[in-house]
Amino acid sequence: MHIALRALLAATLVAIVALTDKRFGPTIAGLLLGFPTVIGTTLLFTASQGSRAVGQLAVATLYGLVALAAFLAIIAVASLGLKLPPIVTVLLGTGAWLITAIVIYTLHR
């Protein structure tokens, strides 16, 4: 049940962002992507496991945000600065995310 609800919320958020992008442009849509809908819901579901689990999830999410920042920074530079094709920018960004996530995970352990 929780997984289905999470999937529904995520799909709804994607639809809202896509519609917002068409109506108001990428800046407003990008700001909406930063809204803590998914993590907020996940933290609420995790609350049944206790405060420690919620805290650990919050810290891990902060780590994930560092990797996400690397992903977005590479995409911004590759697409706006280098003017690379979108598929290349996404692949480079994904590589940056993966490397950053592995480094953070390794340092955290």
Secondary structure, 3 states (H helix, E strand, C coil): CHHHHHHHHHHHHHHHHHHHHHHHCHHHHHHHHCCCHHHHHHHHHHHHHCHHHHHHHHHHHHHHHHHHHHHHHHHHHHHHHCCCCHHHHHHHHHHHHHHHHHHHHHHHC
